[in-house]
Amino acid sequence: MPFAQDFKPQALNDTNLFKPIKIGNCELKHRAVFPPLTRMRASHPGNVPNKDWAVEYYNQRSQYPGTMLITEGAFISAQAGGYDNAPGIWSDEQVAEWKKIFAKIHENKSFVWVQLWNLGRQSYADTLARDGLRYDSASDNVYMDEESKERADKSKNPQHGITKDEIKQYIKEYVHAAKNSLAAGADGVEIHSANGYLLNQFLDPKSNHRTDEYGGSIENRSRFTLEVVDALVEAIGADKVGIRFSPYGTFGNLSGGAEPLIVAQYAHVIGELEKRARAGSRLAYLHLVEPRVTNPFLTEGAGEYDDGTNDFAYSIWKGPIVRAGNLALHPEVARELVEDDRTLLAYGRYWIANPDLVSRLEKGQPLNKYNRDTFYAMTAEGYLDYPTYDEAVKLGWDKQ
């Protein structure tokens, strides 16, 4: 597979992207972040990271010392899951495999944070029913789409707005998963409150139709996310916790920019995080998906939301901010974004295809194309076989 032809590489070694920054207790050598990327190679049953391939996958992508990697989303419990081949972080068997991965990353003098994942209505009702589990969301029967409703009807597992006791149970599971992450050797955890998953379903009025203290107002819709934050800060410390939001995201049939109060929603929850920071509990970082990517399943440039920006967050939050969204093919945008001294940039799909991406960004080298067909395939192909730049040149890719 040849190099990507649709952009002109730029060396970014003279930008803040290659200026060290401290995130939590991690002294990063640069600001290119490996973001959470679902790869669907875990074993079933058990949701255990792939014992044959996962260590090498993360090894390849942590070779540049001082890199921050965030793992693919890891389910906090079986009830939070429902994808057979995505990993979890709730069981001893899962923790044992993650330990090997984290040890390899640390051996490379890089750092790793675990993304804590809870699907909510983005799960599969029939898969959950098979395992005797609920099909959860913020509200009863507010289905994501017709297919989700059909699966729920056929499996007699209707969408269930979780009770207050179930919210408390999930918070306990977040804490358990965070403690397991650190026990496995992780440097911290990232709360996944983006991309249409459970916490995001509570934040968004399109999916949250509750009338109790977890719904109705901006403050109430923020409550579950903030309770998870507070529980994790108490359990493992603020400097070991980050959080991800996607204010303009529409994936999972959420509002995005169509909701006039969407910026107000996120300004509130980010403001609450800043209030906690000023009281002595500053999270390690805020991770924002740019309006450049409203749906992660669309190709680069598709589905961009042009009428909004995440710049509002800088007026509120005074800690580090990771920005993610179609940056690899736009070094001119990356160059501009990192002019702000608190900014880090996450590179996703092109880090899959370029295990040595950091070096390529530094030197302005061409990028390998990715093969979308292997993103979620249970194969080593598309997982372990992408070449470094030097290897690609030996294969003659620079001549194609």
C-alpha positions as CSV (number, residue, x, y, z in Angstrom):
1,M,0.0,0.0,0.0
2,P,1.7,3.3,-1.1
3,F,1.9,6.6,0.8
4,A,-1.0,8.9,1.1
5,Q,-0.9,11.3,-1.9
6,D,-3.6,13.9,-1.0
7,F,-1.5,16.2,1.2
8,K,2.0,17.7,1.5
9,P,3.9,16.7,4.6
10,Q,5.4,19.4,6.8
11,A,8.1,18.9,9.4
12,L,6.7,20.0,12.7
13,N,9.9,19.7,14.7
14,D,10.0,23.5,15.0
15,T,6.5,23.8,16.6
16,N,5.2,23.3,20.1
17,L,4.2,19.8,19.1
18,F,7.8,18.8,20.0
19,K,7.9,20.9,23.2
20,P,7.8,18.8,26.4
21,I,4.8,19.0,28.7
22,K,3.8,17.4,32.0
23,I,0.4,15.5,32.0
24,G,-0.4,14.2,35.5
25,N,2.9,12.7,36.6
26,C,4.0,12.0,33.1
27,E,6.9,14.1,31.6
28,L,6.0,13.9,27.9
29,K,8.8,14.6,25.4
30,H,6.3,15.9,22.8
31,R,2.5,16.6,22.4
32,A,1.4,14.1,19.8
33,V,-1.0,11.7,21.7
34,F,-2.0,8.2,20.6
35,P,-5.8,8.4,21.2
36,P,-8.2,5.6,22.1
37,L,-8.8,3.5,19.0
38,T,-11.2,0.5,19.1
39,R,-9.6,-2.4,17.2
40,M,-11.9,-5.4,18.1
41,R,-9.1,-8.0,18.6
42,A,-9.9,-9.0,22.2
43,S,-10.9,-12.6,22.9
44,H,-14.4,-13.8,23.6
45,P,-15.6,-14.9,26.0
46,G,-13.9,-12.8,28.6
47,N,-13.1,-9.6,26.7
48,V,-9.4,-10.2,27.3
49,P,-6.8,-8.1,25.3
50,N,-5.4,-10.2,22.5
51,K,-2.7,-12.4,23.9
52,D,-0.9,-12.9,20.6
53,W,-0.9,-9.4,19.1
54,A,-1.8,-6.6,21.6
55,V,1.6,-6.3,23.3
56,E,3.4,-5.9,19.9
57,Y,0.7,-3.5,18.6
58,Y,1.3,-1.1,21.5
59,N,5.0,-1.7,21.4
60,Q,5.2,-0.6,17.8
61,R,3.4,2.7,18.6
62,S,5.3,3.6,21.8
63,Q,8.8,3.4,20.4
64,Y,9.4,7.2,20.4
65,P,10.3,7.9,24.1
66,G,8.1,10.1,26.1
67,T,4.9,9.4,24.1
68,M,1.5,9.4,25.8
69,L,-0.8,6.6,24.7
70,I,-4.4,6.2,25.6
71,T,-5.7,2.7,25.2
72,E,-8.6,1.6,23.2
73,G,-11.8,1.8,25.3
74,A,-11.9,-0.8,28.0
75,F,-15.3,-1.8,29.5
76,I,-15.6,-1.1,33.2
77,S,-17.9,-4.2,33.6
78,A,-19.7,-6.8,31.6
79,Q,-22.9,-4.7,32.0
80,A,-21.1,-1.7,30.5
81,G,-20.1,-3.7,27.4
82,G,-21.8,-5.8,24.7
83,Y,-19.1,-5.9,22.0
84,D,-17.6,-9.4,22.1
85,N,-14.2,-8.4,20.8
86,A,-13.5,-5.2,22.7
87,P,-11.4,-5.5,25.9
88,G,-12.5,-5.0,29.5
89,I,-10.6,-4.0,32.6
90,W,-12.9,-5.5,35.3
91,S,-11.5,-9.0,35.7
92,D,-8.2,-10.5,36.9
93,E,-7.6,-12.2,33.6
94,Q,-8.0,-8.9,31.7
95,V,-5.7,-7.1,34.2
96,A,-3.0,-9.8,33.8
97,E,-2.9,-9.2,30.0
98,W,-3.0,-5.4,30.3
99,K,0.0,-5.6,32.7
100,K,2.1,-7.1,29.9
101,I,1.1,-4.3,27.5
102,F,1.7,-1.5,30.0
103,A,5.1,-3.0,30.9
104,K,6.2,-3.0,27.3
105,I,5.1,0.7,26.9
106,H,7.0,1.7,30.0
107,E,10.0,-0.3,28.7
108,N,9.9,2.1,25.7
109,K,10.0,5.0,28.2
110,S,6.5,6.0,27.2
111,F,3.3,6.4,29.2
112,V,-0.2,4.8,29.1
113,W,-3.6,5.9,30.2
114,V,-6.7,3.6,30.1
115,Q,-9.9,4.8,28.5
116,L,-12.9,3.7,30.7
117,W,-15.8,2.8,28.5
118,N,-19.5,2.2,29.0
119,L,-21.6,1.8,25.9
120,G,-25.2,2.4,27.0
121,R,-27.5,2.3,24.1
122,Q,-24.7,1.9,21.6
123,S,-24.4,-1.7,22.7
124,Y,-26.4,-4.5,21.1
125,A,-29.6,-5.5,23.0
126,D,-29.5,-9.1,21.7
127,T,-25.9,-9.6,22.7
128,L,-26.7,-8.3,26.2
129,A,-29.8,-10.5,26.4
130,R,-27.7,-13.5,25.5
131,D,-25.6,-12.8,28.5
132,G,-28.5,-11.9,30.8
133,L,-27.7,-8.2,30.9
134,R,-29.8,-5.1,30.6
135,Y,-29.8,-2.7,27.5
136,D,-29.1,0.6,29.3
137,S,-29.3,4.2,28.5
138,A,-30.3,7.5,30.1
139,S,-34.0,7.0,29.3
140,D,-36.5,4.2,28.5
141,N,-37.2,3.5,24.9
142,V,-35.3,6.5,23.4
143,Y,-33.7,4.4,20.7
144,M,-30.7,5.4,18.7
145,D,-32.2,4.1,15.5
146,E,-34.7,1.6,14.0
147,E,-32.2,-1.2,13.9
148,S,-31.5,-0.8,17.7
149,K,-35.2,-0.9,18.4
150,E,-35.7,-4.1,16.3
151,R,-32.8,-5.8,18.1
152,A,-34.3,-4.9,21.4
153,D,-37.8,-6.0,20.4
154,K,-36.6,-9.3,19.0
155,S,-34.5,-10.1,22.0
156,K,-37.2,-8.8,24.5
157,N,-34.6,-6.6,26.0
158,P,-36.0,-3.0,25.7
159,Q,-33.9,0.1,26.2
160,H,-33.8,0.8,30.0
161,G,-33.3,4.2,31.6
162,I,-31.1,3.3,34.5
163,T,-32.3,3.8,38.0
164,K,-30.5,5.9,40.6
165,D,-29.2,2.7,42.3
166,E,-27.9,1.5,38.9
167,I,-26.1,4.8,38.5
168,K,-24.5,4.3,41.9
169,Q,-23.5,0.8,40.8
170,Y,-21.9,2.0,37.6
171,I,-19.9,4.6,39.6
172,K,-18.6,1.8,41.8
173,E,-17.6,0.0,38.6
174,Y,-15.8,3.0,37.3
175,V,-13.8,3.2,40.5
176,H,-13.0,-0.6,40.4
177,A,-11.9,-0.3,36.7
178,A,-9.7,2.7,37.6
179,K,-8.0,0.9,40.5
180,N,-7.5,-2.1,38.2
181,S,-5.9,0.1,35.6
182,L,-3.4,1.5,38.1
183,A,-2.8,-2.0,39.5
184,A,-1.9,-3.2,36.0
185,G,0.6,-0.4,35.8
186,A,-1.2,2.4,33.9
187,D,-0.2,6.0,34.5
188,G,-3.8,7.2,34.7
189,V,-7.3,6.8,33.2
190,E,-9.5,8.7,30.8
191,I,-13.3,8.9,31.4
192,H,-15.1,8.3,28.1
193,S,-17.9,10.9,28.1
194,A,-17.9,11.4,24.3
195,N,-18.9,9.8,21.0
196,G,-22.5,8.9,21.9
197,Y,-21.7,6.4,24.7
198,L,-23.5,6.2,28.1
199,L,-22.2,9.3,29.8
200,N,-22.7,11.3,26.6
201,Q,-26.2,10.0,26.4
202,F,-26.9,11.6,29.8
203,L,-25.3,14.9,28.6
204,D,-27.4,15.2,25.5
205,P,-31.1,16.3,25.5
206,K,-31.8,14.2,22.4
207,S,-31.1,11.0,24.4
208,N,-31.8,12.1,27.9
209,H,-35.6,12.5,28.5
210,R,-35.4,12.0,32.3
211,T,-37.4,14.1,34.7
212,D,-35.4,13.4,37.9
213,E,-32.2,15.1,39.1
214,Y,-30.3,13.4,36.2
215,G,-32.3,15.1,33.4
216,G,-34.2,18.2,32.3
217,S,-31.7,20.9,32.9
218,I,-28.1,21.4,31.8
219,E,-27.0,21.0,35.4
220,N,-28.9,17.8,35.9
221,R,-27.7,16.2,32.6
222,S,-24.1,16.9,33.8
223,R,-24.6,15.2,37.1
224,F,-23.7,11.6,36.2
225,T,-20.5,12.6,34.5
226,L,-19.4,14.8,37.4
227,E,-20.3,12.1,39.9
228,V,-18.0,9.7,38.1
229,V,-15.3,12.4,38.0
230,D,-15.6,13.0,41.7
231,A,-15.5,9.3,42.6
232,L,-12.4,8.7,40.5
233,V,-10.6,11.8,41.9
234,E,-11.3,10.5,45.4
235,A,-10.2,7.0,44.6
236,I,-7.0,7.5,42.6
237,G,-6.3,11.3,42.6
238,A,-7.1,14.1,40.1
239,D,-3.7,14.0,38.5
240,K,-4.4,10.4,37.3
241,V,-7.8,11.3,35.7
242,G,-8.6,12.8,32.3
243,I,-11.9,13.1,30.5
244,R,-13.0,13.1,26.8
245,F,-15.9,15.1,25.3
246,S,-17.2,15.5,21.8
247,P,-19.4,18.6,21.9
248,Y,-20.3,18.6,18.2
249,G,-20.5,14.9,17.8
250,T,-23.6,13.3,16.2
251,F,-22.5,9.7,16.3
252,G,-25.1,7.5,18.0
253,N,-27.8,9.9,16.9
254,L,-26.9,12.8,19.2
255,S,-27.5,16.5,18.8
256,G,-24.2,18.0,17.8
257,G,-24.4,21.5,16.6
258,A,-28.1,21.2,15.8
259,E,-28.8,21.8,19.5
260,P,-28.6,25.6,20.2
261,L,-27.6,25.0,23.8
262,I,-24.9,22.4,23.2
263,V,-22.0,24.8,23.9
264,A,-23.8,25.9,27.1
265,Q,-24.1,22.3,28.1
266,Y,-20.3,21.7,27.7
267,A,-19.4,25.1,29.1
268,H,-21.3,24.1,32.2
269,V,-19.6,20.7,32.7
270,I,-16.2,22.1,31.8
271,G,-16.8,25.0,34.2
272,E,-17.6,22.5,37.0
273,L,-14.3,20.8,36.3
274,E,-12.5,24.1,36.5
275,K,-14.2,24.9,39.8
276,R,-12.9,21.6,41.2
277,A,-9.5,22.4,39.8
278,R,-9.4,25.8,41.6
279,A,-10.4,24.0,44.8
280,G,-7.3,21.8,44.5
281,S,-8.5,18.9,42.2
282,R,-7.4,19.7,38.7
283,L,-7.8,16.8,36.3
284,A,-4.7,15.9,34.3
285,Y,-6.3,16.9,31.0
286,L,-9.4,17.6,29.0
287,H,-9.7,15.7,25.7
288,L,-11.9,17.2,23.0
289,V,-13.0,15.8,19.7
290,E,-13.0,18.6,17.1
291,P,-16.0,19.6,15.0
292,R,-13.8,18.5,12.1
293,V,-15.0,15.0,13.1
294,T,-18.7,14.6,14.0
295,N,-18.8,10.9,13.3
296,P,-15.7,8.7,13.6
297,F,-16.9,6.3,10.9
298,L,-16.9,8.9,8.2
299,T,-13.8,9.5,6.1
300,E,-11.5,12.5,6.5
301,G,-13.4,15.7,5.7
302,A,-16.9,14.1,5.6
303,G,-19.4,15.4,8.2
304,E,-17.4,18.4,9.3
305,Y,-19.4,20.9,11.3
306,D,-18.2,24.3,10.2
307,D,-20.4,26.5,12.5
308,G,-18.7,25.6,15.8
309,T,-15.4,25.5,17.5
310,N,-13.9,24.0,20.7
311,D,-12.1,27.3,21.4
312,F,-14.7,28.2,24.0
313,A,-13.1,25.6,26.3
314,Y,-9.9,27.6,26.7
315,S,-11.9,30.5,28.2
316,I,-13.1,28.1,31.0
317,W,-10.6,25.3,31.5
318,K,-7.0,26.4,32.4
319,G,-5.3,23.0,32.3
320,P,-4.0,21.0,29.3
321,I,-6.3,20.2,26.4
322,V,-5.9,17.4,23.9
323,R,-7.6,18.1,20.6
324,A,-8.4,15.2,18.2
325,G,-9.9,15.3,14.7
326,N,-8.5,14.8,11.2
327,L,-5.1,16.5,11.8
328,A,-2.6,14.1,10.1
329,L,-3.4,15.3,6.6
330,H,-3.6,18.9,7.8
331,P,-0.2,19.8,9.3
332,E,-1.0,23.5,8.7
333,V,-4.0,23.2,11.1
334,A,-1.8,21.3,13.6
335,R,0.8,24.0,13.4
336,E,-1.8,26.6,14.2
337,L,-3.5,24.7,17.1
338,V,-0.2,24.0,19.0
339,E,0.6,27.7,19.1
340,D,-1.4,27.6,22.3
341,D,1.0,26.3,25.0
342,R,-1.6,24.1,26.7
343,T,-2.5,22.1,23.6
344,L,-1.7,18.5,22.7
345,L,-2.9,16.9,19.5
346,A,-4.3,13.4,19.1
347,Y,-3.7,11.5,15.8
348,G,-5.8,8.4,15.3
349,R,-6.3,6.6,12.0
350,Y,-2.9,7.5,10.6
351,W,-1.2,6.3,13.8
352,I,-2.8,2.9,13.1
353,A,-1.1,2.9,9.7
354,N,2.1,4.6,10.8
355,P,3.6,3.0,13.9
356,D,6.4,5.5,13.8
357,L,4.0,8.5,13.3
358,V,5.8,10.7,15.8
359,S,9.1,10.6,13.8
360,R,7.2,11.2,10.6
361,L,5.5,14.3,12.0
362,E,8.9,15.5,13.3
363,K,10.7,15.1,10.0
364,G,7.8,15.8,7.6
365,Q,7.9,12.3,6.1
366,P,5.1,10.9,3.9
367,L,2.4,8.8,5.6
368,N,1.3,5.2,4.9
369,K,-2.3,5.0,3.7
370,Y,-4.6,3.0,6.1
371,N,-6.9,0.1,5.2
372,R,-10.2,0.8,6.8
373,D,-11.3,-2.8,6.1
374,T,-8.9,-4.1,8.7
375,F,-9.7,-1.6,11.5
376,Y,-12.0,-4.1,13.3
377,A,-10.9,-7.4,11.7
378,M,-9.7,-10.3,13.9
379,T,-6.4,-10.4,12.0
380,A,-2.8,-9.5,12.5
381,E,-3.1,-7.9,9.0
382,G,-3.8,-4.2,9.4
383,Y,-2.7,-4.5,13.1
384,L,0.9,-5.5,13.2
385,D,2.1,-5.3,9.6
386,Y,2.2,-1.5,8.8
387,P,5.8,-0.6,8.0
388,T,7.9,2.2,9.5
389,Y,9.0,4.8,7.1
390,D,12.4,3.2,6.5
391,E,10.7,-0.2,5.9
392,A,8.3,1.4,3.5
393,V,11.1,2.9,1.5
394,K,12.8,-0.5,1.3
395,L,9.5,-1.8,-0.1
396,G,9.6,0.9,-2.8
397,W,6.6,2.8,-1.6
398,D,8.3,6.1,-2.2
399,K,8.4,5.2,-5.9
400,Q,4.7,4.4,-6.2
